[in-house]
Amino acid sequence: RNTPSSSWAEPTSPPMLNVSLPSPLAPLVLDPRAFLTAAEWSVGVLLTLVPPHIVFQLINQLLLERSLIVTGAHAGVVTACTLGITRLCMIVYVLDCI
Protein backbone atom coordinates (compact mmCIF):
# COMPACT_ATOMS: atom_id res chain seq x y z
CA ARG A 1 0.00 0.00 0.00
CA ASN A 2 1.34 3.43 -0.91
CA THR A 3 1.92 5.88 1.90
CA PRO A 4 -0.05 9.11 1.57
CA SER A 5 1.83 12.31 0.89
CA SER A 6 2.03 14.99 3.54
CA SER A 7 -0.70 17.05 1.82
CA TRP A 8 -3.25 14.24 2.23
CA ALA A 9 -4.80 13.70 5.64
CA GLU A 10 -5.32 10.11 6.73
CA PRO A 11 -9.06 9.48 7.17
CA THR A 12 -10.23 8.64 10.64
CA SER A 13 -11.11 5.01 10.95
CA PRO A 14 -14.60 4.14 12.14
CA PRO A 15 -14.87 1.85 15.17
CA MET A 16 -14.93 -1.87 14.69
CA LEU A 17 -18.35 -3.48 14.54
CA ASN A 18 -19.00 -6.49 16.74
CA VAL A 19 -21.61 -8.71 15.19
CA SER A 20 -22.82 -11.70 17.17
CA LEU A 21 -24.32 -14.58 15.30
CA PRO A 22 -26.33 -17.32 16.96
CA SER A 23 -24.72 -20.71 17.64
CA PRO A 24 -22.97 -22.70 16.23
CA LEU A 25 -21.05 -19.82 14.67
CA ALA A 26 -18.54 -17.83 16.71
CA PRO A 27 -18.81 -14.03 17.05
CA LEU A 28 -17.72 -12.17 13.95
CA VAL A 29 -15.82 -8.85 13.86
CA LEU A 30 -16.33 -6.68 10.78
CA ASP A 31 -13.96 -3.87 9.80
CA PRO A 32 -15.89 -1.07 8.02
CA ARG A 33 -12.66 0.09 6.37
CA ALA A 34 -12.69 -3.12 4.33
CA PHE A 35 -16.00 -2.24 2.68
CA LEU A 36 -16.02 -0.34 -0.59
CA THR A 37 -18.07 2.80 -0.93
CA ALA A 38 -20.76 2.94 -3.60
CA ALA A 39 -18.55 5.13 -5.81
CA GLU A 40 -15.59 2.72 -5.56
CA TRP A 41 -17.77 -0.31 -6.19
CA SER A 42 -19.44 1.34 -9.17
CA VAL A 43 -16.10 1.88 -10.95
CA GLY A 44 -15.76 -1.89 -11.16
CA VAL A 45 -19.29 -2.20 -12.53
CA LEU A 46 -18.58 0.51 -15.11
CA LEU A 47 -15.32 -1.09 -16.27
CA THR A 48 -17.04 -4.47 -16.52
CA LEU A 49 -19.92 -3.24 -18.67
CA VAL A 50 -18.40 -0.45 -20.78
CA PRO A 51 -15.34 -0.89 -23.04
CA PRO A 52 -12.27 1.14 -21.93
CA HIS A 53 -12.18 3.32 -25.06
CA ILE A 54 -15.78 4.40 -24.39
CA VAL A 55 -14.90 5.20 -20.75
CA PHE A 56 -12.05 7.45 -21.94
CA GLN A 57 -14.39 9.20 -24.39
CA LEU A 58 -16.91 9.78 -21.60
CA ILE A 59 -14.21 11.23 -19.32
CA ASN A 60 -13.04 13.52 -22.14
CA GLN A 61 -16.57 14.77 -22.75
CA LEU A 62 -17.18 15.45 -19.06
CA LEU A 63 -13.84 17.23 -18.63
CA LEU A 64 -14.83 19.43 -21.57
CA GLU A 65 -18.02 20.19 -19.59
CA ARG A 66 -20.31 18.60 -22.13
CA SER A 67 -23.62 17.11 -21.04
CA LEU A 68 -24.17 13.37 -21.13
CA ILE A 69 -27.36 11.38 -20.86
CA VAL A 70 -27.05 7.86 -19.48
CA THR A 71 -29.91 5.51 -20.27
CA GLY A 72 -30.52 1.84 -19.69
CA ALA A 73 -33.10 -0.80 -18.96
CA HIS A 74 -32.08 -1.24 -15.31
CA ALA A 75 -31.95 1.74 -12.96
CA GLY A 76 -29.33 0.12 -10.72
CA VAL A 77 -26.91 -0.40 -13.61
CA VAL A 78 -27.45 3.15 -14.85
CA THR A 79 -26.82 4.51 -11.35
CA ALA A 80 -23.68 2.40 -10.91
CA CYS A 81 -22.27 3.47 -14.29
CA THR A 82 -23.06 7.12 -13.58
CA LEU A 83 -21.40 6.97 -10.16
CA GLY A 84 -18.42 5.15 -11.66
CA ILE A 85 -17.79 7.69 -14.40
CA THR A 86 -18.23 10.53 -11.90
CA ARG A 87 -15.67 8.90 -9.58
CA LEU A 88 -13.18 8.42 -12.42
CA CYS A 89 -13.60 12.05 -13.53
CA MET A 90 -12.91 13.23 -9.99
CA ILE A 91 -9.75 11.11 -9.86
CA VAL A 92 -8.54 12.44 -13.22
CA TYR A 93 -9.29 16.02 -12.14
CA VAL A 94 -7.39 15.62 -8.84
CA LEU A 95 -4.40 14.03 -10.60
CA ASP A 96 -4.42 16.88 -13.11
CA CYS A 97 -4.28 19.45 -10.28
CA ILE A 98 -1.22 17.85 -8.66
VOKETOR-668143 format. One record per atom (N, C-alpha, C, CB): x negated, y, z; atom name; chain; residue number from 1. Coordinates in Angstrom, 3 decimals, decimal comma. Each point is the difference from the previous one (the first is absolute). Glycine has a CB too. Example, Ala and Ser with C-alpha at 12.3 -4.5 7.8 and 13.67 -1.06 7.14 Angstrom:
REM VOKETOR-668143
NODE|x|y|z|atomo|cadena|num
NODE|-13,190|-5,690|7,800|N|A|1
NODE|0,890|1,190|0,000|CA|A|1
NODE|-0,900|1,200|0,000|C|A|1
NODE|1,892|-1,173|1,246|CB|A|1
NODE|-1,542|2,223|-1,966|N|A|2
NODE|-0,820|1,190|0,060|CA|A|2
NODE|0,770|1,090|0,730|C|A|2
NODE|-1,184|-0,628|-2,145|CB|A|2
This chain:
REM VOKETOR-668143
NODE|x|y|z|atomo|cadena|num
NODE|-0,847|-1,179|0,000|N|A|1
NODE|0,847|1,179|0,000|CA|A|1
NODE|-0,883|1,230|0,000|C|A|1
NODE|1,841|-1,225|1,214|CB|A|1
NODE|-1,524|2,192|-2,050|N|A|2
NODE|-0,778|1,232|-0,073|CA|A|2
NODE|0,269|0,853|1,226|C|A|2
NODE|0,061|-0,070|-2,510|CB|A|2
NODE|-1,097|0,757|2,969|N|A|3
NODE|0,188|0,908|1,124|CA|A|3
NODE|0,491|1,333|-0,521|C|A|3
NODE|-1,798|-1,160|1,328|CB|A|3
NODE|2,745|1,794|-0,662|N|A|4
NODE|0,531|1,270|-0,479|CA|A|4
NODE|-1,038|1,104|0,154|C|A|4
NODE|2,321|-0,737|0,601|CB|A|4
NODE|-2,251|1,699|-1,511|N|A|5
NODE|-0,909|1,131|0,083|CA|A|5
NODE|0,409|0,905|1,158|C|A|5
NODE|-0,428|-0,119|-2,486|CB|A|5
NODE|-0,443|1,047|2,820|N|A|6
NODE|0,260|0,848|1,156|CA|A|6
NODE|1,209|0,909|-0,209|C|A|6
NODE|-2,431|-0,074|0,518|CB|A|6
NODE|2,816|0,342|-1,781|N|A|7
NODE|1,136|0,878|-0,246|CA|A|7
NODE|1,340|-0,717|0,185|C|A|7
NODE|-1,426|1,288|-1,585|CB|A|7
NODE|1,403|-2,615|1,641|N|A|8
NODE|1,234|-0,764|0,162|CA|A|8
NODE|0,146|-0,414|1,453|C|A|8
NODE|-0,133|-0,828|-2,379|CB|A|8
NODE|1,278|1,089|2,949|N|A|9
NODE|0,266|-0,389|1,388|CA|A|9
NODE|0,526|-1,432|0,020|C|A|9
NODE|0,494|2,409|0,656|CB|A|9
NODE|-0,976|-3,187|0,270|N|A|10
NODE|0,470|-1,374|0,150|CA|A|10
NODE|1,420|0,040|0,575|C|A|10
NODE|-2,384|-0,875|0,348|CB|A|10
NODE|3,333|0,173|-1,000|N|A|11
NODE|1,370|0,030|0,515|CA|A|11
NODE|0,083|-0,690|1,351|C|A|11
NODE|0,880|0,026|-2,341|CB|A|11
NODE|0,027|0,458|3,150|N|A|12
NODE|0,184|-0,631|1,310|CA|A|12
NODE|0,718|-1,316|-0,212|C|A|12
NODE|0,081|2,239|1,194|CB|A|12
NODE|-0,521|-3,240|-0,488|N|A|13
NODE|0,599|-1,312|-0,183|CA|A|13
NODE|1,214|-0,143|0,910|C|A|13
NODE|-2,242|-0,973|-0,628|CB|A|13
NODE|3,330|0,446|0,075|N|A|14
NODE|1,186|-0,209|0,829|CA|A|14
NODE|-0,257|-1,146|0,967|C|A|14
NODE|1,506|0,854|-1,841|CB|A|14
NODE|-0,760|-0,912|2,926|N|A|15
NODE|-0,219|-1,081|0,976|CA|A|15
NODE|0,366|-1,350|-0,604|C|A|15
NODE|0,460|1,597|1,887|CB|A|15
NODE|-1,055|-2,614|-1,315|N|A|16
NODE|0,292|-1,357|-0,446|CA|A|16
NODE|1,432|-0,364|0,391|C|A|16
NODE|-2,445|-0,649|0,215|CB|A|16
NODE|3,080|-0,146|-1,039|N|A|17
NODE|1,355|-0,448|0,285|CA|A|17
NODE|-0,049|-1,424|0,531|C|A|17
NODE|0,941|1,512|-1,793|CB|A|17
NODE|-0,335|-1,739|2,926|N|A|18
NODE|0,095|-1,355|0,535|CA|A|18
NODE|1,370|-0,541|-0,362|C|A|18
NODE|-1,602|0,511|1,914|CB|A|18
NODE|1,594|-1,570|-2,687|N|A|19
NODE|1,247|-0,624|-0,418|CA|A|19
NODE|0,034|-1,390|0,610|C|A|19
NODE|0,094|1,336|-2,176|CB|A|19
NODE|0,935|-1,612|2,937|N|A|20
NODE|0,146|-1,322|0,609|CA|A|20
NODE|1,014|-0,801|-0,788|C|A|20
NODE|-0,588|0,910|2,274|CB|A|20
NODE|0,173|-2,093|-2,642|N|A|21
NODE|0,895|-0,894|-0,714|CA|A|21
NODE|0,397|-1,136|0,943|C|A|21
NODE|-1,066|0,586|-2,244|CB|A|21
NODE|2,269|-1,099|2,095|N|A|22
NODE|0,417|-1,098|0,874|CA|A|22
NODE|-0,862|-1,244|-0,223|C|A|22
NODE|2,341|0,907|-0,013|CB|A|22
NODE|-2,340|-1,799|0,997|N|A|23
NODE|-0,754|-1,252|-0,089|CA|A|23
NODE|0,384|-0,721|-1,273|C|A|23
NODE|-0,128|-0,180|2,508|CB|A|23
NODE|-0,697|-0,608|-3,036|N|A|24
NODE|-1,304|-0,480|0,395|CA|A|24
NODE|-1,146|0,884|-0,490|C|A|24
NODE|0,959|-2,271|-0,013|CB|A|24
NODE|-0,671|3,405|-0,552|N|A|25
NODE|-1,063|0,865|-0,505|CA|A|25
NODE|-0,565|0,867|1,113|C|A|25
NODE|1,082|0,011|-2,255|CB|A|25
NODE|-2,365|0,254|2,196|N|A|26
NODE|-0,665|0,856|0,984|CA|A|26
NODE|0,291|1,467|-0,331|C|A|26
NODE|-1,832|-1,735|0,356|CB|A|26
NODE|1,622|2,645|0,606|N|A|27
NODE|0,187|1,425|-0,291|CA|A|27
NODE|-0,892|0,454|-1,154|C|A|27
NODE|0,600|0,387|2,404|CB|A|27
NODE|-0,116|0,550|-3,151|N|A|28
NODE|-0,677|0,470|-1,193|CA|A|28
NODE|-0,297|1,483|0,152|C|A|28
NODE|1,146|-1,751|-1,416|CB|A|28
NODE|-2,372|2,170|1,088|N|A|29
NODE|-0,376|1,412|0,078|CA|A|29
NODE|-0,171|0,523|-1,420|C|A|29
NODE|-1,142|-0,323|2,258|CB|A|29
NODE|1,882|1,374|-2,584|N|A|30
NODE|-0,057|0,601|-1,326|CA|A|30
NODE|-0,739|1,325|0,062|C|A|30
NODE|2,151|-1,127|-0,633|CB|A|30
NODE|-3,039|1,354|-0,318|N|A|31
NODE|-0,752|1,252|-0,098|CA|A|31
NODE|0,626|0,852|-1,097|C|A|31
NODE|-2,142|-1,119|0,806|CB|A|31
NODE|2,794|2,240|-0,467|N|A|32
NODE|0,656|0,826|-1,018|CA|A|32
NODE|-0,973|0,563|-1,031|C|A|32
NODE|1,709|0,573|1,695|CB|A|32
NODE|-2,988|-0,480|-1,353|N|A|33
NODE|-0,975|0,513|-0,960|CA|A|33
NODE|-0,188|-0,966|-1,168|C|A|33
NODE|-1,152|1,221|1,859|CB|A|33
NODE|1,527|-2,481|-1,676|N|A|34
NODE|-0,161|-0,986|-1,061|CA|A|34
NODE|1,111|0,091|-1,043|C|A|34
NODE|-1,148|-1,486|1,634|CB|A|34
NODE|2,239|2,159|-1,313|N|A|35
NODE|1,112|0,114|-0,928|CA|A|35
NODE|-0,270|1,103|-1,015|C|A|35
NODE|1,576|-0,831|1,769|CB|A|35
NODE|-1,175|0,613|-2,997|N|A|36
NODE|-0,116|1,013|-1,026|CA|A|36
NODE|1,189|0,955|0,074|C|A|36
NODE|-1,284|-1,601|-1,464|CB|A|36
NODE|1,039|2,851|1,148|N|A|37
NODE|1,106|0,940|-0,095|CA|A|37
NODE|0,741|-0,261|-1,308|C|A|37
NODE|-1,243|1,738|1,386|CB|A|37
NODE|2,414|-1,154|-1,525|N|A|38
NODE|0,779|-0,191|-1,224|CA|A|38
NODE|-0,757|0,514|-1,217|C|A|38
NODE|2,111|0,191|1,328|CB|A|38
NODE|-2,824|0,932|-1,185|N|A|39
NODE|-0,743|0,555|-1,130|CA|A|39
NODE|-1,143|-0,927|-0,412|C|A|39
NODE|0,595|2,318|0,763|CB|A|39
NODE|-1,307|-2,888|0,215|N|A|40
NODE|-1,105|-0,908|-0,322|CA|A|40
NODE|0,519|-1,294|-0,629|C|A|40
NODE|-1,337|0,976|1,892|CB|A|40
NODE|2,421|-1,493|-1,366|N|A|41
NODE|0,581|-1,222|-0,530|CA|A|41
NODE|0,514|0,217|-1,420|C|A|41
NODE|0,617|-0,707|2,326|CB|A|41
NODE|-0,067|1,875|-2,574|N|A|42
NODE|0,602|0,264|-1,305|CA|A|42
NODE|-1,046|0,141|-1,109|C|A|42
NODE|1,890|1,117|1,178|CB|A|42
NODE|-3,133|-0,769|-0,829|N|A|43
NODE|-1,051|0,055|-1,024|CA|A|43
NODE|-0,215|-1,395|-0,580|C|A|43
NODE|-1,116|1,953|1,172|CB|A|43
NODE|1,124|-2,959|-0,324|N|A|44
NODE|-0,130|-1,373|-0,482|CA|A|44
NODE|1,149|-0,407|-0,906|C|A|44
NODE|-1,234|-0,544|2,073|CB|A|44
NODE|2,447|0,938|-1,704|N|A|45
NODE|1,168|-0,297|-0,832|CA|A|45
NODE|-0,140|0,689|-1,350|C|A|45
NODE|1,446|-0,243|2,052|CB|A|45
NODE|-1,849|1,511|-2,038|N|A|46
NODE|-0,170|0,755|-1,241|CA|A|46
NODE|-1,031|-0,661|-0,906|C|A|46
NODE|0,614|2,103|1,209|CB|A|46
NODE|-1,774|-2,455|-0,650|N|A|47
NODE|-1,063|-0,585|-0,811|CA|A|47
NODE|0,336|-1,413|-0,475|C|A|47
NODE|-1,626|1,392|1,261|CB|A|47
NODE|2,562|-2,049|-0,586|N|A|48
NODE|0,446|-1,315|-0,450|CA|A|48
NODE|0,965|0,107|-1,170|C|A|48
NODE|-0,308|-0,860|2,315|CB|A|48
NODE|1,161|1,875|-2,291|N|A|49
NODE|1,067|0,106|-1,002|CA|A|49
NODE|-0,340|0,871|-1,201|C|A|49
NODE|1,564|-0,336|1,843|CB|A|49
NODE|-2,465|1,296|-1,681|N|A|50
NODE|-0,285|0,963|-1,069|CA|A|50
NODE|-1,445|-0,190|-0,452|C|A|50
NODE|1,692|1,666|0,931|CB|A|50
NODE|-1,934|-1,765|-2,245|N|A|51
NODE|-1,369|-0,152|-0,499|CA|A|51
NODE|-0,878|1,195|0,395|C|A|51
NODE|0,888|-1,356|-1,923|CB|A|51
NODE|-2,190|1,111|2,170|N|A|52
NODE|-0,890|1,081|0,468|CA|A|52
NODE|-0,051|1,214|-0,919|C|A|52
NODE|-1,336|-1,747|1,083|CB|A|52
NODE|1,378|1,552|-2,402|N|A|53
NODE|-0,081|1,165|-0,889|CA|A|53
NODE|1,242|0,885|0,126|C|A|53
NODE|-1,415|-1,339|-1,585|CB|A|53
NODE|2,555|0,742|1,889|N|A|54
NODE|1,210|0,791|0,234|CA|A|54
NODE|-0,114|0,767|1,319|C|A|54
NODE|1,367|-1,678|-1,306|CB|A|54
NODE|-1,941|1,036|2,335|N|A|55
NODE|-0,185|0,668|1,295|CA|A|55
NODE|-0,886|1,230|-0,182|C|A|55
NODE|0,261|-2,203|1,228|CB|A|55
NODE|-1,344|2,077|-1,994|N|A|56
NODE|-0,880|1,147|-0,246|CA|A|56
NODE|0,721|1,108|-0,757|C|A|56
NODE|-1,958|-1,546|-0,024|CB|A|56
NODE|2,792|1,176|-0,940|N|A|57
NODE|0,777|1,012|-0,730|CA|A|57
NODE|0,976|0,720|0,936|C|A|57
NODE|-0,204|-1,372|-2,106|CB|A|57
NODE|0,832|0,617|3,006|N|A|58
NODE|0,917|0,616|0,962|CA|A|58
NODE|-0,736|0,971|0,920|C|A|58
NODE|1,439|-2,050|-0,087|CB|A|58
NODE|-2,611|1,649|0,577|N|A|59
NODE|-0,785|0,885|0,871|CA|A|59
NODE|-0,392|1,256|-0,756|C|A|59
NODE|-0,869|-1,978|1,286|CB|A|59
NODE|0,436|1,827|-2,538|N|A|60
NODE|-0,348|1,180|-0,811|CA|A|60
NODE|1,184|0,943|-0,145|C|A|60
NODE|-1,675|-1,373|-1,243|CB|A|60
NODE|2,846|0,833|0,947|N|A|61
NODE|1,175|0,848|-0,172|CA|A|61
NODE|0,365|0,736|1,289|C|A|61
NODE|0,817|-1,570|-1,759|CB|A|61
NODE|-0,909|0,875|2,882|N|A|62
NODE|0,339|0,638|1,271|CA|A|62
NODE|-1,043|1,044|0,402|C|A|62
NODE|1,174|-2,099|0,697|CB|A|62
NODE|-2,448|1,843|-0,976|N|A|63
NODE|-1,028|0,996|0,312|CA|A|63
NODE|0,105|1,225|-0,893|C|A|63
NODE|-1,487|-1,838|0,759|CB|A|63
NODE|2,095|1,661|-1,938|N|A|64
NODE|0,278|1,146|-0,872|CA|A|64
NODE|1,321|0,674|0,358|C|A|64
NODE|-1,297|-1,117|-1,821|CB|A|64
NODE|1,907|0,669|2,918|N|A|65
NODE|1,259|0,539|0,525|CA|A|65
NODE|1,166|-0,160|-0,965|C|A|65
NODE|-1,335|1,618|1,303|CB|A|65
NODE|1,342|-2,727|-2,006|N|A|66
NODE|1,118|-0,323|-0,866|CA|A|66
NODE|1,004|-0,830|0,786|C|A|66
NODE|-1,480|0,076|-2,056|CB|A|66
NODE|2,719|0,021|1,683|N|A|67
NODE|1,063|-0,752|0,675|CA|A|67
NODE|0,079|-1,413|-0,562|C|A|67
NODE|1,285|2,130|0,409|CB|A|67
NODE|-1,005|-3,067|0,460|N|A|68
NODE|0,197|-1,391|-0,402|CA|A|68
NODE|1,323|-0,487|0,557|C|A|68
NODE|-2,490|-0,413|-0,071|CB|A|68
NODE|3,134|-0,449|-0,680|N|A|69
NODE|1,224|-0,647|0,467|CA|A|69
NODE|-0,285|-1,490|0,046|C|A|69
NODE|1,522|1,817|-0,976|CB|A|69
NODE|-1,326|-2,414|2,136|N|A|70
NODE|-0,228|-1,433|0,177|CA|A|70
NODE|1,355|-0,674|0,089|C|A|70
NODE|-2,221|0,376|1,185|CB|A|70
NODE|2,458|-1,332|-2,068|N|A|71
NODE|1,270|-0,717|-0,001|CA|A|71
NODE|-0,259|-1,491|0,073|C|A|71
NODE|1,089|1,835|-1,325|CB|A|71
NODE|-0,099|-2,561|1,770|N|A|72
NODE|-0,117|-1,452|0,066|CA|A|72
NODE|1,300|-0,611|0,456|C|A|72
NODE|-2,431|0,199|0,475|CB|A|72
NODE|2,487|-1,511|-0,578|N|A|73
NODE|1,223|-0,716|0,375|CA|A|73
NODE|0,110|-0,186|1,505|C|A|73
NODE|-0,062|-1,169|-2,192|CB|A|73
NODE|-1,068|1,155|2,901|N|A|74
NODE|0,003|-0,246|1,440|CA|A|74
NODE|-0,545|1,223|0,739|C|A|74
NODE|-0,292|-2,483|-0,398|CB|A|74
NODE|1,089|3,023|1,286|N|A|75
NODE|-0,381|1,222|0,718|CA|A|75
NODE|-1,259|-0,197|0,836|C|A|75
NODE|2,401|0,657|0,061|CB|A|75
NODE|-2,583|-1,826|0,529|N|A|76
NODE|-1,181|-0,256|0,820|CA|A|76
NODE|-1,275|0,035|-0,812|C|A|76
NODE|1,399|-1,367|1,502|CB|A|76
NODE|-1,362|0,818|-2,711|N|A|77
NODE|-1,181|-0,001|-0,873|CA|A|77
NODE|-0,298|1,412|-0,472|C|A|77
NODE|0,507|-2,349|-0,741|CB|A|77
NODE|0,522|3,092|0,396|N|A|78
NODE|-0,193|1,394|-0,427|CA|A|78
NODE|-0,603|0,815|1,136|C|A|78
NODE|1,946|-0,186|-1,594|CB|A|78
NODE|-1,440|0,003|2,801|N|A|79
NODE|-0,530|0,724|1,160|CA|A|79
NODE|-1,452|-0,373|0,253|C|A|79
NODE|2,294|0,083|0,996|CB|A|79
NODE|-2,610|-1,378|-1,047|N|A|80
NODE|-1,376|-0,442|0,239|CA|A|80
NODE|-0,950|0,559|-1,053|C|A|80
NODE|0,876|-2,089|1,066|CB|A|80
NODE|-0,477|2,064|-2,322|N|A|81
NODE|-0,861|0,540|-1,067|CA|A|81
NODE|-0,176|1,506|0,138|C|A|81
NODE|0,763|-1,833|-1,520|CB|A|81
NODE|0,290|2,534|1,899|N|A|82
NODE|-0,089|1,442|0,186|CA|A|82
NODE|-0,912|0,340|1,180|C|A|82
NODE|2,309|0,257|-0,964|CB|A|82
NODE|-2,157|-0,964|2,067|N|A|83
NODE|-0,892|0,220|1,144|CA|A|83
NODE|-1,447|-0,340|-0,359|C|A|83
NODE|1,904|-0,503|1,564|CB|A|83
NODE|-2,092|-0,570|-2,320|N|A|84
NODE|-1,346|-0,413|-0,386|CA|A|84
NODE|-0,697|1,023|-0,870|C|A|84
NODE|0,748|-2,337|0,152|CB|A|84
NODE|-0,059|2,857|-1,142|N|A|85
NODE|-0,627|0,994|-0,886|CA|A|85
NODE|-0,241|1,299|0,754|C|A|85
NODE|1,122|-1,036|-2,001|CB|A|85
NODE|-0,239|1,384|2,932|N|A|86
NODE|-0,204|1,193|0,823|CA|A|86
NODE|-1,238|-0,166|0,876|C|A|86
NODE|2,479|0,444|-0,001|CB|A|86
NODE|-2,631|-1,623|0,597|N|A|87
NODE|-1,170|-0,276|0,847|CA|A|87
NODE|-1,293|0,062|-0,817|C|A|87
NODE|1,429|-1,447|1,489|CB|A|87
NODE|-1,426|0,864|-2,669|N|A|88
NODE|-1,193|0,033|-0,849|CA|A|88
NODE|-0,339|1,426|-0,428|C|A|88
NODE|0,543|-2,308|-0,808|CB|A|88
NODE|0,467|3,109|0,507|N|A|89
NODE|-0,252|1,405|-0,379|CA|A|89
NODE|-0,600|0,774|1,164|C|A|89
NODE|1,905|-0,090|-1,632|CB|A|89
NODE|-1,434|-0,180|2,840|N|A|90
NODE|-0,562|0,680|1,167|CA|A|90
NODE|-1,453|-0,390|0,197|C|A|90
NODE|2,263|0,064|1,062|CB|A|90
NODE|-2,585|-1,331|-1,267|N|A|91
NODE|-1,382|-0,464|0,141|CA|A|91
NODE|-0,885|0,657|-1,046|C|A|91
NODE|0,809|-2,191|0,922|CB|A|91
NODE|-0,360|2,238|-2,163|N|A|92
NODE|-0,782|0,624|-1,075|CA|A|92
NODE|-0,190|1,483|0,297|C|A|92
NODE|0,884|-1,677|-1,674|CB|A|92
NODE|0,155|2,347|2,160|N|A|93
NODE|-0,098|1,427|0,301|CA|A|93
NODE|-1,002|0,256|1,134|C|A|93
NODE|2,387|0,306|-0,757|CB|A|93
NODE|-2,348|-1,131|1,806|N|A|94
NODE|-0,932|0,166|1,117|CA|A|94
NODE|-1,431|-0,255|-0,456|C|A|94
NODE|1,797|-0,694|1,615|CB|A|94
NODE|-2,001|-0,344|-2,416|N|A|95
NODE|-1,353|-0,289|-0,502|CA|A|95
NODE|-0,507|1,108|-0,905|C|A|95
NODE|0,491|-2,436|0,149|CB|A|95
NODE|0,420|3,074|-0,884|N|A|96
NODE|-0,389|1,100|-0,878|CA|A|96
NODE|-0,405|1,236|0,803|C|A|96
NODE|1,550|-0,890|-1,757|CB|A|96
NODE|-0,982|1,043|2,952|N|A|97
NODE|-0,306|1,176|0,834|CA|A|97
NODE|-1,296|-0,162|0,778|C|A|97
NODE|2,434|0,427|0,192|CB|A|97
NODE|-2,970|-1,628|-0,115|N|A|98
NODE|-1,226|-0,232|0,766|CA|A|98
NODE|-1,216|0,443|-0,793|C|A|98
NODE|1,086|-1,923|1,177|CB|A|98
